[in-house]
Amino acid sequence: MASPSSRRHMQPDNPETVPGAIVKSRPHVPVDVESMEVSEVGDVELYGLGTNDTPENPPTIVPLTLGKGREYISVDGQKPKDDEAAQASLDQSTLICGFVMYAACSSTLLVVNKVSMILVPNAGVVLLCQVVASVFFVRTAHMCGIIDVELLEWVKVRKFFPATLIFYLCLLSNTAALGTVNVDTVIVVRSCSPIAVAALNFVALGKPLPSLQGFFALCALAAGAVMYGILDEGFRIDGYTWLLVYFITIVVEMVFVKFIMDTVEMSTWTRVYYNNALSIPLALGSLLWDCKSVVGLEFGSSAVLALSLSCVIGVGISYAGFNLRQLTSATSFSVAGVVCKIFTMVLNGVIWTKHSGPLGHVALFTCLCAGFAYEKLK
């Protein structure tokens, strides 16, 4: 309760037109200032009638001058619900835009990377082009004043590098596997990750096991994956070795990278810059590891076009992935990933014949549906 000396006493000639006045009901009656309760809204003191209010004579919404402009606010200090509805609508629009951007990039990148690996059969070259393009785009936009990005700082680099290492290993194993297996196989392996994530969460983080319904969904997911593996006519041991590395790293990424993101404060574009800038030495290292295959590469017009398109989508997915993670929960992000995989499966089936047969598609769809059900039931 503010002291009487700090209150602003005024007796307006017309309470309906004076900012800060309390309007009761016609006819106007004198306001008992001493019985009012006082609350502060910014630097404006607002008097509320408190126990003097009655259902027949409630206080109404009155105009207050708050800094610049005018804002209608109720005498209890609460903003009208219209503001909350407008904010909710804005948040929903932001979420929809974030999902559309992520879906457009995520559903096409796998197919474009497959094309790039056919024309330029070296995962290190493809990834180096993508991370360099992302760093160039972010730095250029920062220099032009379009976006605000924090440059590399050793303290943050040290904390963020483990996430970058896991991120790059995911990309490298995924892209290398695409050189020998089809897109559908990569999707199946990615869809099986909730099985290992549930086990790792229980063993390493002490989280509870899934519900009974979630357990049955995981069993259906495993059955679909086994069925796909039996029907896979393009089985190659080197491709599945890379897929095993991809499976391990994607599980670690899903469990621990979210923790790193939450503990290292930075903007979305700064995360994009850190992730790709720190990936450049890793990409150069992978080139040196497989330098013999780099010498014989040929870059025709089709290869340059495919690489350029993959770089553009790579910049988009770098931002869209981090952005959607911040806008949604981990479960919602996983569901978005399942939807994107369905789009990828359709696109891959339309553009060429490098995909599984009808029974393989049934097994793949079983994995996707079971994964979606698990995210809803766990």
C-alpha positions as CSV (number, residue, x, y, z in Angstrom):
1,M,0.0,0.0,0.0
2,A,1.5,3.3,-1.0
3,S,1.5,6.2,1.5
4,P,-1.1,8.9,1.1
5,S,1.6,11.4,0.3
6,S,2.7,9.5,-2.7
7,R,-0.8,9.3,-4.2
8,R,-1.9,11.6,-7.0
9,H,-5.2,13.3,-6.1
10,M,-7.2,14.8,-8.8
11,Q,-10.9,15.6,-9.2
12,P,-11.5,15.6,-13.0
13,D,-14.3,17.7,-14.5
14,N,-15.2,14.9,-16.8
15,P,-13.9,11.5,-15.6
16,E,-14.7,9.8,-18.9
17,T,-12.3,11.9,-20.9
18,V,-9.3,12.3,-18.5
19,P,-6.5,9.7,-18.8
20,G,-6.1,7.8,-15.5
21,A,-9.6,8.6,-14.2
22,I,-11.8,5.8,-12.9
23,V,-15.3,5.6,-14.3
24,K,-17.9,4.0,-12.2
25,S,-21.4,4.3,-13.7
26,R,-23.8,7.1,-14.5
27,P,-24.6,9.3,-12.6
28,H,-21.0,10.1,-11.7
29,V,-20.3,10.1,-8.0
30,P,-17.4,11.5,-6.0
31,V,-14.6,9.0,-5.7
32,D,-13.4,8.1,-2.1
33,V,-9.6,8.3,-2.8
34,E,-8.6,7.3,0.7
35,S,-10.4,3.9,0.4
36,M,-8.7,3.0,-2.9
37,E,-5.9,0.4,-3.3
38,V,-2.9,1.6,-5.2
39,S,-0.8,-0.5,-7.7
40,E,1.9,0.7,-10.0
41,V,1.9,0.2,-13.7
42,G,5.2,1.4,-15.1
43,D,5.5,5.0,-13.8
44,V,1.8,5.5,-13.6
45,E,-0.1,5.0,-10.3
46,L,-3.5,3.3,-10.8
47,Y,-6.2,3.5,-8.2
48,G,-8.5,0.5,-7.8
49,L,-11.7,0.5,-5.8
50,G,-11.0,-2.8,-4.1
51,T,-13.7,-3.7,-1.6
52,N,-15.9,-0.8,-2.7
53,D,-16.6,-2.6,-6.0
54,T,-20.0,-4.3,-6.3
55,P,-21.4,-6.5,-9.1
56,E,-24.0,-3.8,-9.8
57,N,-21.3,-1.1,-10.0
58,P,-18.0,-2.6,-11.3
59,P,-15.0,-0.5,-12.4
60,T,-14.7,-0.2,-16.2
61,I,-11.8,-0.1,-18.6
62,V,-10.3,3.3,-18.7
63,P,-7.6,5.0,-20.9
64,L,-4.2,5.5,-19.3
65,T,-1.3,7.3,-20.8
66,L,1.8,5.0,-20.6
67,G,4.8,6.7,-22.0
68,K,4.1,7.4,-25.7
69,G,0.7,6.7,-27.0
70,R,-2.4,5.5,-25.2
71,E,-3.3,2.1,-24.0
72,Y,-6.6,0.8,-22.6
73,I,-6.1,-1.1,-19.4
74,S,-8.5,-2.2,-16.7
75,V,-8.3,-0.7,-13.2
76,D,-6.9,-4.0,-11.8
77,G,-3.7,-3.4,-13.8
78,Q,-4.4,-6.2,-16.3
79,K,-4.3,-5.6,-20.1
80,P,-7.4,-6.5,-22.1
81,K,-7.6,-10.0,-23.5
82,D,-7.4,-8.6,-27.1
83,D,-3.6,-8.1,-26.6
84,E,-3.2,-11.6,-25.4
85,A,-5.1,-13.0,-28.4
86,A,-3.0,-10.9,-30.8
87,Q,0.2,-12.2,-29.2
88,A,-1.1,-15.7,-29.4
89,S,-1.9,-15.2,-33.1
90,L,1.6,-13.8,-33.7
91,D,3.2,-16.8,-31.9
92,Q,1.1,-19.2,-34.0
93,S,2.1,-17.5,-37.2
94,T,5.8,-17.6,-36.2
95,L,5.5,-21.3,-35.4
96,I,3.7,-22.1,-38.8
97,C,6.4,-20.1,-40.7
98,G,9.1,-21.9,-38.8
99,F,7.6,-25.3,-39.6
100,V,7.1,-24.6,-43.3
101,M,10.7,-23.4,-43.6
102,Y,12.0,-26.5,-41.8
103,A,9.8,-28.8,-43.9
104,A,10.9,-27.3,-47.2
105,C,14.5,-27.7,-46.4
106,S,14.5,-31.0,-44.5
107,S,12.3,-32.9,-46.9
108,T,14.4,-32.0,-49.9
109,L,18.0,-32.0,-48.5
110,L,18.3,-35.7,-48.3
111,V,17.3,-36.2,-51.9
112,V,19.5,-33.4,-53.2
113,N,22.4,-34.8,-51.2
114,K,21.8,-38.2,-52.8
115,V,22.0,-36.6,-56.2
116,S,25.2,-34.7,-55.2
117,M,26.8,-37.9,-54.0
118,I,26.1,-39.6,-57.3
119,L,27.7,-36.7,-59.3
120,V,30.4,-35.9,-56.7
121,P,31.1,-39.2,-54.8
122,N,32.9,-37.7,-51.8
123,A,31.0,-36.8,-48.7
124,G,33.8,-34.5,-47.4
125,V,33.7,-32.4,-50.6
126,V,29.9,-32.0,-50.4
127,L,29.9,-31.1,-46.7
128,L,32.9,-28.7,-47.1
129,C,31.0,-26.8,-49.8
130,Q,27.9,-26.6,-47.6
131,V,29.5,-25.4,-44.4
132,V,31.7,-22.8,-46.2
133,A,28.6,-21.5,-48.1
134,S,26.7,-21.2,-44.8
135,V,29.6,-19.3,-43.1
136,F,30.0,-17.0,-46.1
137,F,26.2,-16.2,-46.1
138,V,26.1,-15.5,-42.4
139,R,29.2,-13.3,-42.4
140,T,28.0,-11.4,-45.5
141,A,24.6,-10.8,-44.0
142,H,26.2,-9.6,-40.7
143,M,28.5,-7.2,-42.5
144,C,25.6,-5.8,-44.4
145,G,23.7,-5.2,-41.2
146,I,20.9,-7.6,-42.1
147,I,21.5,-10.0,-39.1
148,D,23.4,-9.7,-35.8
149,V,25.9,-12.4,-35.2
150,E,28.4,-12.9,-32.4
151,L,31.9,-13.7,-33.7
152,L,33.8,-16.7,-32.3
153,E,34.8,-16.5,-28.7
154,W,37.0,-19.1,-27.1
155,V,34.8,-19.5,-24.0
156,K,31.8,-20.3,-26.1
157,V,33.7,-22.3,-28.7
158,R,35.0,-24.6,-26.0
159,K,31.4,-25.2,-24.7
160,F,29.8,-25.4,-28.2
161,F,32.4,-27.6,-30.0
162,P,31.1,-31.0,-28.6
163,A,27.7,-30.2,-30.2
164,T,29.4,-29.3,-33.5
165,L,31.4,-32.5,-33.5
166,I,28.3,-34.6,-33.0
167,F,26.5,-32.5,-35.7
168,Y,29.3,-33.0,-38.2
169,L,29.6,-36.8,-37.6
170,C,25.8,-37.0,-38.2
171,L,26.2,-35.2,-41.5
172,L,29.3,-37.1,-42.6
173,S,27.9,-40.5,-41.9
174,N,24.5,-39.6,-43.4
175,T,26.0,-38.2,-46.6
176,A,28.6,-41.0,-46.9
177,A,25.9,-43.7,-46.5
178,L,23.9,-42.0,-49.3
179,G,26.7,-42.9,-51.7
180,T,25.8,-46.6,-51.4
181,V,22.3,-46.9,-50.0
182,N,19.0,-45.3,-51.1
183,V,17.1,-42.5,-49.3
184,D,14.5,-44.9,-47.9
185,T,17.1,-46.8,-46.0
186,V,18.4,-43.7,-44.3
187,I,14.9,-42.7,-43.3
188,V,14.3,-46.1,-41.7
189,V,17.5,-45.9,-39.7
190,R,16.6,-42.3,-38.6
191,S,13.1,-43.5,-37.7
192,C,14.5,-46.2,-35.4
193,S,16.3,-43.7,-33.2
194,P,13.5,-43.3,-30.6
195,I,14.2,-47.0,-29.5
196,A,17.8,-46.1,-28.5
197,V,16.9,-42.7,-27.2
198,A,14.3,-44.2,-24.8
199,A,16.9,-46.7,-23.5
200,L,19.7,-44.1,-23.2
201,N,17.4,-41.7,-21.4
202,F,16.6,-44.4,-18.9
203,V,20.1,-45.6,-18.4
204,A,22.1,-42.4,-18.6
205,L,19.7,-39.7,-17.4
206,G,17.4,-41.7,-15.1
207,K,14.2,-40.8,-17.0
208,P,11.2,-43.2,-16.8
209,L,10.6,-45.8,-19.4
210,P,7.9,-45.3,-22.0
211,S,4.3,-46.2,-21.2
212,L,2.8,-49.5,-22.2
213,Q,1.3,-48.0,-25.3
214,G,4.6,-46.4,-26.1
215,F,6.4,-49.7,-25.7
216,F,4.1,-51.4,-28.2
217,A,4.7,-48.5,-30.6
218,L,8.5,-49.1,-30.3
219,C,7.9,-52.8,-31.0
220,A,6.0,-51.9,-34.1
221,L,8.8,-49.6,-35.1
222,A,11.4,-52.3,-34.6
223,A,9.3,-54.8,-36.6
224,G,9.0,-52.4,-39.5
225,A,12.7,-51.8,-39.5
226,V,13.5,-55.6,-39.5
227,M,11.0,-56.1,-42.3
228,Y,12.6,-53.3,-44.4
229,G,16.1,-54.8,-43.7
230,I,14.9,-58.2,-45.0
231,L,13.4,-56.7,-48.1
232,D,16.3,-54.4,-48.9
233,E,17.7,-55.6,-52.2
234,G,20.5,-53.0,-52.2
235,F,22.2,-54.2,-49.0
236,R,25.9,-53.3,-48.9
237,I,28.1,-53.7,-45.8
238,D,30.0,-50.4,-46.2
239,G,26.7,-48.5,-46.5
240,Y,25.3,-50.1,-43.4
241,T,28.5,-49.4,-41.5
242,W,28.1,-45.7,-42.2
243,L,24.4,-46.0,-41.2
244,L,25.5,-47.6,-37.9
245,V,27.7,-44.5,-37.2
246,Y,24.9,-42.3,-38.2
247,F,22.5,-44.1,-35.9
248,I,24.8,-43.7,-32.9
249,T,25.6,-40.1,-33.5
250,I,21.9,-39.1,-34.1
251,V,20.9,-40.7,-30.8
252,V,23.6,-38.9,-28.9
253,E,22.6,-35.7,-30.7
254,M,18.9,-36.1,-29.7
255,V,19.8,-36.7,-26.0
256,F,22.6,-34.3,-25.3
257,V,22.8,-31.5,-27.9
258,K,19.5,-30.0,-26.6
259,F,21.3,-29.6,-23.2
260,I,24.3,-27.9,-24.8
261,M,22.0,-25.5,-26.7
262,D,20.1,-24.6,-23.5
263,T,23.3,-23.9,-21.5
264,V,25.2,-21.8,-24.2
265,E,23.3,-18.5,-24.6
266,M,23.4,-17.2,-28.2
267,S,21.0,-16.2,-31.0
268,T,19.8,-18.6,-33.7
269,W,22.0,-17.1,-36.4
270,T,25.0,-17.2,-34.0
271,R,24.4,-20.9,-33.5
272,V,24.3,-21.3,-37.3
273,Y,27.6,-19.5,-37.6
274,Y,29.3,-21.4,-34.8
275,N,28.1,-24.7,-36.0
276,N,29.3,-24.2,-39.6
277,A,32.5,-22.3,-38.8
278,L,33.7,-25.0,-36.4
279,S,32.7,-27.7,-38.9
280,I,35.2,-26.3,-41.5
281,P,38.3,-27.9,-39.9
282,L,36.4,-31.1,-39.5
283,A,35.5,-31.1,-43.1
284,L,39.1,-30.5,-44.1
285,G,40.2,-33.3,-41.9
286,S,37.7,-35.7,-43.6
287,L,39.1,-34.6,-47.0
288,L,42.7,-35.4,-45.9
289,W,41.5,-38.8,-44.6
290,D,40.1,-39.7,-48.1
291,C,42.4,-37.5,-50.2
292,K,42.9,-40.2,-53.0
293,S,39.3,-40.1,-54.1
294,V,39.3,-36.3,-54.2
295,V,42.0,-36.2,-56.9
296,G,39.9,-38.0,-59.5
297,L,36.7,-36.0,-59.0
298,E,35.1,-34.2,-62.0
299,F,32.9,-31.2,-61.6
300,G,30.6,-30.9,-64.6
301,S,27.7,-28.4,-64.9
302,S,25.3,-30.9,-63.4
303,A,27.6,-31.5,-60.4
304,V,28.1,-27.8,-59.8
305,L,24.3,-27.3,-60.0
306,A,23.6,-30.1,-57.5
307,L,26.3,-28.8,-55.1
308,S,25.0,-25.2,-55.4
309,L,21.4,-26.3,-54.6
310,S,22.6,-28.4,-51.7
311,C,24.5,-25.4,-50.3
312,V,21.4,-23.2,-50.5
313,I,19.2,-25.8,-48.8
314,G,22.1,-26.4,-46.3
315,V,22.0,-22.7,-45.3
316,G,18.2,-22.9,-44.9
317,I,18.2,-26.1,-42.8
318,S,21.0,-24.7,-40.6
319,Y,18.7,-21.8,-39.5
320,A,15.4,-23.6,-39.7
321,G,16.5,-26.5,-37.6
322,F,17.8,-24.3,-34.7
323,N,14.8,-22.0,-35.1
324,L,12.2,-24.8,-34.9
325,R,14.0,-26.4,-31.9
326,Q,13.6,-23.1,-30.0
327,L,9.9,-22.6,-31.0
328,T,8.7,-26.1,-30.1
329,S,9.3,-28.9,-27.6
330,A,11.6,-31.9,-28.4
331,T,8.5,-34.0,-29.0
332,S,6.9,-31.6,-31.4
333,F,10.3,-31.3,-33.2
334,S,10.4,-35.1,-33.6
335,V,6.8,-35.1,-35.0
336,A,7.8,-32.4,-37.5
337,G,10.7,-34.7,-38.5
338,V,8.3,-37.6,-39.2
339,V,6.2,-35.4,-41.4
340,C,9.2,-34.3,-43.3
341,K,10.3,-37.9,-43.9
342,I,6.9,-38.6,-45.5
343,F,7.5,-35.7,-47.9
344,T,11.0,-37.0,-48.6
345,M,9.7,-40.5,-49.3
346,V,7.1,-39.1,-51.8
347,L,9.6,-36.9,-53.5
348,N,12.2,-39.7,-53.8
349,G,9.6,-42.0,-55.3
350,V,8.5,-39.5,-57.9
351,I,11.8,-38.3,-59.3
352,W,13.5,-41.6,-60.0
353,T,13.7,-45.4,-59.4
354,K,16.4,-45.3,-56.8
355,H,14.0,-46.3,-54.0
356,S,12.6,-49.4,-52.3
357,G,9.8,-51.5,-53.8
358,P,6.1,-51.6,-52.8
359,L,6.8,-53.9,-49.8
360,G,9.7,-51.8,-48.8
361,H,7.5,-48.8,-48.8
362,V,5.0,-50.6,-46.6
363,A,7.8,-51.3,-44.1
364,L,9.0,-47.7,-44.3
365,F,5.5,-46.4,-43.7
366,T,5.1,-48.7,-40.8
367,C,8.2,-47.3,-39.2
368,L,7.0,-43.7,-39.7
369,C,3.5,-44.4,-38.3
370,A,5.0,-46.3,-35.3
371,G,7.4,-43.4,-34.7
372,F,4.6,-40.9,-34.8
373,A,2.5,-43.0,-32.5
374,Y,5.3,-43.3,-30.0
375,E,5.9,-39.6,-29.8
376,K,2.2,-39.1,-29.0
377,L,2.0,-42.0,-26.5
378,K,5.3,-42.1,-24.6
